[in-house]
Amino acid sequence: MEKDTRPMLEIKDLVVEYRTEEETVQAVNDINLTIRKGKSLGLVGETGAGKTTTALTILNLLPETTGRIVDGTIALDGDPIITKDSSGKSVAAKTDVEMQKIRGNKVAMIFQDPMTALNPIFTVGDQIAEAVQLHQKCTPKEAEKRAEEMLELVGIPGSRKTDYPHQFSGGMKQRVVIAMALACNPALLIADEPTTALDVTVQAQVLEMIKELKEKFGTSVLMITHDLGIIAEMCDEVSVMYAGSIVEHGTLEDIFDRTRHPYTRGLFNSLPNIKDRTARLKPIRGLMPDPSNLPKGCAFADRCDYATDRCREGKPTKRMLSDTHFVDCCLYEDGKDEDRL
């Protein structure tokens, strides 16, 4: 039997802004992402790159007063979430009620901070059971049993379903959040920095658990992180995001073994060298540009050792270096794949 390779998530030409009376923040700038069924994609980049905004747009959870989808489309398993109307304007394809049925059911999200993802006045069992009852036709007793099973699945005794969030450690809270996210067997799991608030040993346990559950249920995963180690362990493909744009994309081998963009190379150079303990770190100089005042050329030009006048004059052109690997960089505008770094 052939594997289903259709896209579980397909984002095309997405542009998202935050608008206030004082300024317009260009948070996501014309990005394209595809995750196949049962596959995992790592979205990596510095804080403020637009990773979480991308995730919130998928769930249609942008702030109502400031968030604006300027352009693009999003489809989940072929079902449009953001579409174009007859005039070509990007609009929500689902009502709020329809999105409530999709969130937690077809797509679920593990938020960055487990401390704020749980309601402190309800037991963890009730919070998981609520999600189950909302999406599946079952009795309260059946939902309670499912909550107990999910706690067991993430390594928490089912008897603790009557405990409140404050009775759990940070790592245990994150396990509860994961149990809640997976309670209805979502087809797509979005994990937004799921281990940031955890110590190193618990991080490893949580990542291993997500990997096991992905393999068991065939879940597609969007892993949002700034940690290249997590990407290497968890993902099939990688998209490197900078100042709201995807600057390089490829398979794990493309990004780790055939790095082409100066920003991606800078991320790797910022990591400690475990083979040479005396080697100095090479942090990327400078800061990401103000997203409310992006330069007309390449957003990375002022931090790049290879920048030329061409980089500052206009946006780089996306170049396909292979069937799986592309880079958004003026260094490769001649279409050749040789390493210029």
Order of alpha helices (4+ residues) and beta strands (2+ residues): beta-beta-beta-alpha-beta-beta-beta-alpha-beta-alpha-alpha-alpha-alpha-beta-alpha-beta-alpha-beta-beta-alpha-alpha-alpha-beta-beta
